[in-house]
């Protein structure tokens, strides 16, 4: 929604000097919702990890899934924070001219243009990261099926006996 809706709407603002501030205002309205969603994800994920700590330790495949999901969550959090910093940078200044929230024009100051270029990539990296987290969550749901638990624990035990 943000990359297409907020940034797309900002690009249609008539005065190019108001586009960055318009996008920043839209993202600022979204920030509390985003923060609440991130908090809920971290709280819920921590609770699930604690409740399933035995499966994570003993069931084959669950540990690697959990580590990957934690790494992706960390990357998504870092990208979110960095996007906020870059977004604030693009909104500062003397109503500089831009073509859109992530598109500089010839009159855009170099530092702002650099921030916009980075934001252009981050606006798509965040949905990819969160989508990957969702896929791993679905895989974890499948790993909770009784047959998967038995097979996973059996595989882990067999490896321990071999080693």
N, CA, C and O of each residue as an XYZ file, in Angstrom:
652
protein
N       0.824     -1.188      0.000
C       0.000      0.000      0.000
C       0.872      1.257      0.000
O       0.587      2.221     -0.710
N       1.921      1.234      0.793
C       2.746      2.430      0.887
C       3.478      2.753     -0.397
O       3.470      3.896     -0.854
N       4.110      1.750     -0.977
C       4.881      1.981     -2.198
C       3.984      2.401     -3.343
O       4.334      3.283     -4.127
N       2.830      1.772     -3.439
C       1.921      2.069     -4.539
C       0.980      3.215     -4.171
O       0.818      4.152     -4.953
N       0.362      3.153     -2.997
C      -0.647      4.141     -2.610
C      -0.073      5.462     -2.149
O      -0.307      6.494     -2.778
N       0.678      5.445     -1.054
C       1.198      6.695     -0.483
C       2.178      7.359     -1.450
O       2.028      8.531     -1.795
N       3.179      6.597     -1.881
C       4.177      7.190     -2.780
C       3.584      7.539     -4.139
O       3.951      8.552     -4.735
N       2.682      6.717     -4.623
C       2.021      7.013     -5.898
C       1.164      8.262     -5.824
O       1.164      9.075     -6.749
N       0.429      8.420     -4.721
C      -0.406      9.616     -4.548
C       0.459     10.869     -4.437
O       0.117     11.916     -4.986
N       1.579     10.759     -3.726
C       2.463     11.924     -3.580
C       2.998     12.379     -4.935
O       3.188     13.573     -5.164
N       3.240     11.428     -5.826
C       3.769     11.773     -7.154
C       2.771     12.568     -7.983
O       3.160     13.222     -8.951
N       1.482     12.523     -7.621
C       0.472     13.249     -8.390
C       0.202     14.656     -7.860
O      -0.570     15.405     -8.459
N       0.832     15.020     -6.742
C       0.660     16.371     -6.199
C       1.189     17.368     -7.219
O       2.287     17.206     -7.752
N       0.406     18.388     -7.480
C       0.715     19.337     -8.553
C       2.076     20.024     -8.378
O       2.856     20.086     -9.328
N       2.364     20.531     -7.195
C       3.617     21.254     -6.965
C       4.713     20.257     -6.572
O       4.607     19.626     -5.521
N       5.763     20.097     -7.389
C       6.813     19.126     -7.075
C       7.526     19.394     -5.750
O       8.183     18.506     -5.207
N       7.396     20.626     -5.227
C       8.027     20.955     -3.951
C       7.198     20.448     -2.770
O       7.685     20.460     -1.640
N       5.967     20.007     -2.999
C       5.117     19.484     -1.926
C       5.060     17.952     -1.900
O       4.479     17.371     -0.983
N       5.648     17.307     -2.883
C       5.512     15.845     -3.010
C       6.192     15.081     -1.876
O       5.601     14.156     -1.319
N       7.410     15.447     -1.531
C       8.128     14.730     -0.467
C       7.410     14.883      0.869
O       7.274     13.918      1.621
N       6.953     16.099      1.162
C       6.246     16.333      2.427
C       4.906     15.596      2.464
O       4.482     15.122      3.519
N       4.250     15.502      1.323
C       2.974     14.768      1.257
C       3.199     13.293      1.542
O       2.451     12.689      2.311
N       4.214     12.712      0.936
C       4.531     11.305      1.195
C       4.904     11.117      2.662
O       4.467     10.157      3.296
N       5.704     12.023      3.198
C       6.111     11.926      4.604
C       4.903     12.002      5.536
O       4.849     11.298      6.545
N       3.941     12.850      5.200
C       2.737     12.950      6.029
C       1.951     11.640      6.008
O       1.447     11.199      7.041
N       1.847     11.020      4.834
C       1.155      9.732      4.738
C       1.855      8.654      5.539
O       1.212      7.890      6.258
N       3.180      8.592      5.414
C       3.941      7.593      6.168
C       3.866      7.869      7.663
O       3.839      6.927      8.455
N       3.833      9.134      8.069
C       3.722      9.468      9.494
C       2.385      8.990     10.064
O       2.319      8.558     11.215
N       1.328      9.067      9.266
C       0.017      8.567      9.716
C       0.054      7.045      9.880
O      -0.626      6.495     10.746
N       0.842      6.374      9.055
C       0.929      4.914      9.079
C       1.849      4.416     10.200
O       1.679      3.291     10.670
N       2.812      5.222     10.635
C       3.836      4.791     11.590
C       3.271      4.172     12.874
O       3.784      3.137     13.300
N       2.245      4.745     13.515
C       1.737      4.106     14.739
C       1.130      2.720     14.479
O       1.272      1.814     15.301
N       0.469      2.563     13.358
C      -0.110      1.255     13.012
C       1.020      0.258     12.768
O       0.967     -0.882     13.229
N       2.030      0.696     12.047
C       3.185     -0.156     11.772
C       3.890     -0.547     13.068
O       4.253     -1.710     13.245
N       4.085      0.395     13.965
C       4.741      0.110     15.244
C       3.926     -0.894     16.064
O       4.493     -1.792     16.685
N       2.611     -0.746     16.068
C       1.756     -1.691     16.797
C       1.847     -3.088     16.180
O       1.901     -4.082     16.905
N       1.865     -3.168     14.854
C       1.981     -4.468     14.177
C       3.331     -5.120     14.468
O       3.400     -6.326     14.704
N       4.395     -4.331     14.453
C       5.720     -4.864     14.760
C       5.759     -5.359     16.205
O       6.275     -6.443     16.478
N       5.222     -4.579     17.116
C       5.178     -4.985     18.523
C       4.387     -6.268     18.723
O       4.811     -7.152     19.466
N       3.235     -6.374     18.060
C       2.417     -7.588     18.166
C       3.156     -8.791     17.599
O       3.101     -9.882     18.166
N       3.852     -8.592     16.475
C       4.620     -9.686     15.868
C       5.723    -10.151     16.811
O       5.899    -11.354     17.005
N       6.469     -9.216     17.400
C       7.563     -9.587     18.295
C       7.049    -10.253     19.570
O       7.614    -11.245     20.029
N       5.994     -9.711     20.129
C       5.409    -10.285     21.346
C       4.841    -11.672     21.070
O       5.114    -12.617     21.810
N       4.063    -11.794     20.020
C       3.482    -13.088     19.668
C       4.536    -14.105     19.287
O       4.466    -15.263     19.697
N       5.518    -13.675     18.500
C       6.600    -14.571     18.096
C       7.414    -15.051     19.282
O       7.792    -16.220     19.360
N       7.678    -14.136     20.207
C       8.415    -14.526     21.422
C       7.631    -15.528     22.248
O       8.194    -16.492     22.768
N       6.332    -15.300     22.367
C       5.482    -16.236     23.113
C       5.425    -17.605     22.452
O       5.495    -18.630     23.129
N       5.299    -17.622     21.139
C       5.280    -18.903     20.414
C       6.615    -19.628     20.532
O       6.646    -20.846     20.706
N       7.695    -18.901     20.440
C       9.010    -19.514     20.563
C       9.179    -20.125     21.949
O       9.693    -21.235     22.085
N       8.748    -19.402     22.971
C       8.835    -19.928     24.335
C       7.959    -21.171     24.498
O       8.394    -22.161     25.086
N       6.747    -21.125     23.988
C       5.825    -22.262     24.128
C       6.301    -23.485     23.347
O       6.007    -24.618     23.728
N       7.030    -23.263     22.264
C       7.483    -24.362     21.410
C       8.978    -24.643     21.540
O       9.567    -25.277     20.664
N       9.580    -24.188     22.597
C      11.027    -24.328     22.750
C      11.487    -25.785     22.684
O      12.579    -26.064     22.188
N      10.681    -26.698     23.168
C      11.031    -28.119     23.088
C      11.061    -28.614     21.652
O      11.981    -29.329     21.255
N      10.052    -28.234     20.872
C      10.020    -28.622     19.449
C      11.187    -28.003     18.700
O      11.802    -28.649     17.852
N      11.491    -26.743     19.015
C      12.598    -26.071     18.339
C      13.902    -26.812     18.609
O      14.744    -26.939     17.720
N      14.065    -27.293     19.817
C      15.301    -27.970     20.202
C      15.368    -29.399     19.668
O      16.444    -29.861     19.290
N      14.242    -30.104     19.630
C      14.277    -31.541     19.369
C      13.736    -31.981     18.018
O      14.026    -33.100     17.594
N      12.968    -31.161     17.328
C      12.368    -31.598     16.063
C      13.208    -31.128     14.892
O      13.478    -29.936     14.743
N      13.616    -32.067     14.071
C      14.426    -31.766     12.892
C      13.705    -30.769     11.978
O      12.520    -30.926     11.686
N      14.435    -29.747     11.535
C      13.888    -28.755     10.618
C      13.311    -27.523     11.286
O      13.215    -26.464     10.666
N      12.926    -27.652     12.543
C      12.293    -26.523     13.230
C      13.332    -25.480     13.630
O      13.074    -24.279     13.542
N      14.500    -25.932     14.069
C      15.542    -24.988     14.479
C      15.974    -24.104     13.319
O      16.065    -22.886     13.469
N      16.242    -24.706     12.159
C      16.699    -23.903     11.014
C      15.614    -22.940     10.546
O      15.916    -21.810     10.160
N      14.357    -23.371     10.574
C      13.247    -22.496     10.210
C      13.174    -21.318     11.177
O      12.988    -20.174     10.763
N      13.321    -21.608     12.454
C      13.230    -20.566     13.483
C      14.374    -19.564     13.351
O      14.161    -18.357     13.466
N      15.574    -20.059     13.114
C      16.729    -19.166     12.949
C      16.526    -18.276     11.717
O      16.784    -17.073     11.767
N      16.065    -18.870     10.615
C      15.822    -18.088      9.397
C      14.746    -17.029      9.640
O      14.871    -15.893      9.182
N      13.697    -17.405     10.358
C      12.612    -16.460     10.626
C      13.085    -15.316     11.526
O      12.692    -14.168     11.321
N      13.913    -15.614     12.505
C      14.463    -14.565     13.375
C      15.369    -13.637     12.569
O      15.313    -12.418     12.735
N      16.198    -14.201     11.704
C      17.101    -13.377     10.872
C      16.300    -12.469      9.935
O      16.625    -11.291      9.787
N      15.264    -13.006      9.309
C      14.426    -12.192      8.419
C      13.692    -11.102      9.198
O      13.541     -9.980      8.714
N      13.238    -11.435     10.401
C      12.566    -10.436     11.237
C      13.529     -9.312     11.595
O      13.158     -8.138     11.562
N      14.763     -9.667     11.936
C      15.774     -8.648     12.236
C      16.063     -7.770     11.019
O      16.190     -6.551     11.138
N      16.166     -8.400      9.855
C      16.412     -7.637      8.623
C      15.241     -6.701      8.328
O      15.448     -5.555      7.931
N      14.022     -7.180      8.520
C      12.834     -6.346      8.279
C      12.772     -5.185      9.261
O      12.413     -4.070      8.883
N      13.119     -5.442     10.524
C      13.137     -4.351     11.510
C      14.191     -3.309     11.142
O      13.929     -2.107     11.193
N      15.380     -3.774     10.772
C      16.436     -2.849     10.368
C      16.038     -2.029      9.154
O      16.275     -0.822      9.108
N      15.433     -2.686      8.171
C      15.000     -1.982      6.956
C      13.902     -0.977      7.268
O      13.856      0.099      6.672
N      13.013     -1.322      8.201
C      11.935     -0.409      8.597
C      12.505      0.836      9.264
O      12.107      1.957      8.949
N      13.429      0.632     10.178
C      14.044      1.772     10.879
C      14.814      2.644      9.890
O      14.697      3.869      9.916
N      15.596      2.016      9.025
C      16.387      2.775      8.051
C      15.475      3.518      7.075
O      15.783      4.642      6.680
N      14.367      2.909      6.686
C      13.403      3.589      5.810
C      12.849      4.835      6.484
O      12.678      5.871      5.842
N      12.571      4.734      7.768
C      12.078      5.901      8.505
C      13.086      7.025      8.539
O      12.731      8.193      8.382
N      14.344      6.674      8.743
C      15.412      7.681      8.761
C      15.531      8.337      7.391
O      15.618      9.561      7.288
N      15.536      7.517      6.335
C      15.640      8.068      4.979
C      14.415      8.905      4.623
O      14.539      9.954      3.990
N      13.238      8.445      5.029
C      12.011      9.198      4.757
C      12.028     10.565      5.417
O      11.614     11.560      4.823
N      12.511     10.603      6.652
C      12.612     11.895      7.347
C      13.592     12.814      6.625
O      13.374     14.022      6.533
N      14.660     12.236      6.120
C      15.654     13.042      5.393
C      15.054     13.633      4.121
O      15.326     14.787      3.788
N      14.241     12.854      3.409
C      13.661     13.365      2.168
C      12.617     14.447      2.432
O      12.370     15.292      1.571
N      12.008     14.427      3.608
C      10.964     15.408      3.918
C      11.526     16.712      4.480
O      10.818     17.717      4.545
N      12.790     16.697      4.885
C      13.403     17.906      5.434
C      13.780     18.873      4.315
O      13.739     18.544      3.130
N      14.137     20.038      4.727
C      14.676     20.978      3.747
C      13.694     22.046      3.342
O      12.642     22.235      3.952
N      14.071     22.726      2.307
C      13.366     23.911      1.840
C      12.403     23.573      0.715
O      12.498     24.137     -0.375
N      11.487     22.670      0.966
C      10.509     22.295     -0.062
C      11.224     22.011     -1.380
O      10.917     22.625     -2.402
N      12.176     21.083     -1.354
C      12.919     20.739     -2.564
C      12.003     20.048     -3.573
O      11.024     19.398     -3.205
N      12.331     20.199     -4.807
C      11.540     19.644     -5.902
C      11.913     18.179     -6.128
O      13.092     17.834     -6.205
N      10.891     17.318     -6.234
C      11.091     15.896     -6.544
C      10.003     15.472     -7.517
O       8.956     16.114     -7.604
N      10.249     14.393     -8.246
C       9.205     13.857     -9.123
C       8.215     12.997     -8.343
O       7.039     12.924     -8.697
N       8.688     12.353     -7.291
C       7.837     11.511     -6.451
C       8.556     11.210     -5.154
O       9.674     11.676     -4.934
N       7.913     10.428     -4.288
C       8.502     10.133     -2.985
C       9.848      9.428     -3.105
O      10.722      9.619     -2.261
N      10.022      8.624     -4.136
C      11.290      7.911     -4.329
C      11.934      8.243     -5.669
O      12.822      7.523     -6.125
N      11.496      9.324     -6.301
C      12.040      9.724     -7.601
C      12.512     11.175     -7.555
O      11.693     12.093     -7.527
N      13.826     11.385     -7.548
C      14.334     12.755     -7.596
C      14.205     13.333     -8.999
O      13.938     12.607     -9.957
N      14.394     14.624     -9.112
C      14.505     15.244    -10.433
C      15.799     16.064    -10.456
O      16.569     16.034     -9.496
N      16.031     16.767    -11.510
C      17.298     17.494    -11.669
C      17.516     18.544    -10.578
O      18.660     18.881    -10.272
N      16.435     19.069     -9.986
C      16.558     20.111     -8.963
C      16.666     19.537     -7.545
O      16.834     20.298     -6.592
N      16.575     18.244     -7.391
C      16.642     17.631     -6.066
C      18.079     17.654     -5.549
O      18.997     17.256     -6.266
N      18.287     18.120     -4.301
C      19.646     18.103     -3.740
C      20.206     16.674     -3.724
O      19.460     15.706     -3.578
N      21.519     16.560     -3.875
C      22.168     15.249     -3.989
C      21.886     14.338     -2.801
O      21.626     13.149     -2.990
N      21.933     14.876     -1.566
C      21.712     14.026     -0.397
C      20.281     13.488     -0.359
O      20.055     12.344      0.035
N      19.338     14.296     -0.761
C      17.940     13.858     -0.800
C      17.744     12.844     -1.925
O      17.048     11.845     -1.744
N      18.345     13.090     -3.070
C      18.248     12.155     -4.194
C      18.823     10.793     -3.807
O      18.269      9.758     -4.176
N      19.928     10.790     -3.068
C      20.532      9.535     -2.610
C      19.579      8.791     -1.671
O      19.408      7.577     -1.787
N      18.964      9.521     -0.746
C      17.997      8.902      0.176
C      16.806      8.338     -0.599
O      16.320      7.250     -0.291
N      16.342      9.075     -1.598
C      15.211      8.600     -2.399
C      15.562      7.322     -3.165
O      14.745      6.407     -3.263
N      16.760      7.267     -3.695
C      17.188      6.074     -4.433
C      17.197      4.862     -3.501
O      16.735      3.785     -3.879
N      17.715      5.032     -2.302
C      17.729      3.932     -1.337
C      16.305      3.526     -0.955
O      16.002      2.339     -0.832
N      15.444      4.509     -0.772
C      14.040      4.217     -0.441
C      13.334      3.464     -1.566
O      12.461      2.634     -1.310
N      13.708      3.752     -2.805
C      13.091      3.074     -3.946
C      13.276      1.557     -3.808
O      12.363      0.790     -4.112
N      14.448      1.133     -3.354
C      14.708     -0.299     -3.177
C      14.081     -0.828     -1.888
O      13.507     -1.917     -1.879
N      14.187     -0.074     -0.815
C      13.647     -0.529      0.468
C      12.130     -0.685      0.435
O      11.587     -1.560      1.109
N      11.438      0.154     -0.342
C       9.977      0.059     -0.375
C       9.514     -1.292     -0.917
O       8.395     -1.720     -0.636
N      10.361     -1.961     -1.686
C      10.025     -3.296     -2.203
C      10.691     -4.396     -1.397
O      10.196     -5.523     -1.367
N      11.806     -4.090     -0.741
C      12.481     -5.099      0.088
C      11.624     -5.468      1.293
O      11.589     -6.631      1.694
N      10.941     -4.499      1.866
C      10.130     -4.776      3.063
C       8.993     -5.765      2.797
O       8.818     -6.690      3.591
N       8.217     -5.620      1.729
C       7.194     -6.639      1.472
C       7.785     -8.015      1.172
O       7.191     -9.034      1.522
N       8.949     -8.049      0.529
C       9.599     -9.339      0.255
C      10.024     -9.994      1.567
O       9.806    -11.190      1.759
N      10.625     -9.227      2.466
C      11.046     -9.776      3.756
C       9.853    -10.263      4.575
O       9.884    -11.365      5.122
N       8.811     -9.452      4.661
C       7.648     -9.870      5.453
C       6.921    -11.040      4.792
O       6.363    -11.891      5.484
N       6.924    -11.091      3.475
C       6.332    -12.243      2.780
C       7.093    -13.522      3.090
O       6.490    -14.575      3.296
N       8.417    -13.430      3.123
C       9.234    -14.600      3.460
C       8.963    -15.052      4.896
O       8.934    -16.250      5.176
N       8.766    -14.101      5.799
C       8.421    -14.444      7.186
C       7.095    -15.187      7.223
O       6.949    -16.157      7.968
N       6.131    -14.746      6.431
C       4.833    -15.432      6.378
C       4.968    -16.858      5.844
O       4.327    -17.778      6.353
N       5.792    -17.039      4.829
C       6.009    -18.379      4.271
C       6.624    -19.292      5.326
O       6.198    -20.436      5.480
N       7.624    -18.792      6.052
C       8.240    -19.606      7.098
C       7.250    -19.903      8.226
O       7.284    -20.986      8.811
N       6.378    -18.957      8.530
C       5.340    -19.201      9.533
C       4.382    -20.297      9.095
O       3.966    -21.122      9.908
N       4.030    -20.311      7.817
C       3.160    -21.365      7.286
C       3.869    -22.716      7.363
O       3.259    -23.733      7.696
N       5.156    -22.712      7.054
C       5.931    -23.954      7.147
C       5.955    -24.438      8.605
O       5.831    -25.636      8.860
N       6.111    -23.524      9.547
C       6.098    -23.913     10.950
C       4.748    -24.502     11.346
O       4.686    -25.434     12.147
N       3.683    -23.968     10.794
C       2.364    -24.535     11.061
C       2.268    -25.975     10.586
O       1.695    -26.828     11.263
N       2.834    -26.236      9.416
C       2.839    -27.613      8.892
C       3.705    -28.526      9.753
O       3.402    -29.709      9.911
N       4.783    -27.974     10.309
C       5.673    -28.769     11.144
C       5.014    -29.170     12.465
O       5.537    -30.026     13.179
N       3.888    -28.569     12.791
C       3.186    -28.905     14.034
C       2.197    -30.056     13.863
O       1.597    -30.501     14.842
N       2.024    -30.533     12.660
C       1.145    -31.683     12.462
C       1.758    -32.888     13.168
O       2.977    -33.057     13.157
N       0.918    -33.733     13.786
C       1.456    -34.871     14.551
C       2.432    -35.746     13.759
O       3.457    -36.158     14.302
N       2.140    -36.035     12.506
C       3.045    -36.853     11.699
C       4.382    -36.173     11.479
O       5.424    -36.829     11.476
N       4.359    -34.868     11.296
C       5.594    -34.115     11.106
C       6.421    -34.072     12.391
O       7.649    -34.151     12.355
N       5.734    -33.946     13.521
C       6.451    -33.924     14.800
C       7.155    -35.264     15.010
O       8.335    -35.301     15.360
N       6.427    -36.367     14.795
C       7.032    -37.693     14.973
C       8.222    -37.887     14.038
O       9.281    -38.345     14.467
N       8.054    -37.544     12.776
C       9.143    -37.705     11.808
C      10.322    -36.805     12.165
O      11.471    -37.236     12.079
N      10.059    -35.585     12.557
C      11.121    -34.641     12.893
C      11.903    -35.052     14.124
O      13.131    -34.978     14.140
N      11.195    -35.486     15.155
C      11.878    -35.937     16.367
C      12.640    -37.224     16.067
O      13.763    -37.403     16.538
N      12.036    -38.124     15.282
C      12.718    -39.361     14.896
C      13.992    -39.091     14.124
O      15.019    -39.718     14.386
N      13.945    -38.173     13.180
C      15.143    -37.814     12.404
C      16.235    -37.253     13.306
O      17.408    -37.594     13.151
N      15.857    -36.406     14.234
C      16.830    -35.815     15.146
C      17.469    -36.897     16.019
O      18.684    -36.892     16.217
N      16.661    -37.825     16.543
C      17.182    -38.918     17.367
C      18.112    -39.815     16.560
O      19.167    -40.223     17.047
N      17.720    -40.120     15.328
C      18.548    -40.976     14.483
C      19.905    -40.344     14.229
O      20.919    -41.043     14.225
N      19.943    -39.050     14.020
C      21.226    -38.355     13.812
C      22.090    -38.392     15.065
O      23.310    -38.539     14.983
N      21.457    -38.259     16.216
C      22.217    -38.290     17.473
C      22.812    -39.676     17.702
O      23.944    -39.794     18.171
N      22.058    -40.726     17.375
C      22.543    -42.093     17.557
C      23.719    -42.351     16.612
O      24.703    -42.978     17.004
N      23.618    -41.864     15.354
C      24.692    -42.044     14.366
C      25.963    -41.312     14.782
O      27.072    -41.810     14.591
N      25.788    -40.138     15.345
C      26.958    -39.310     15.693
C      27.472    -39.739     17.016
O      28.453    -39.180     17.507
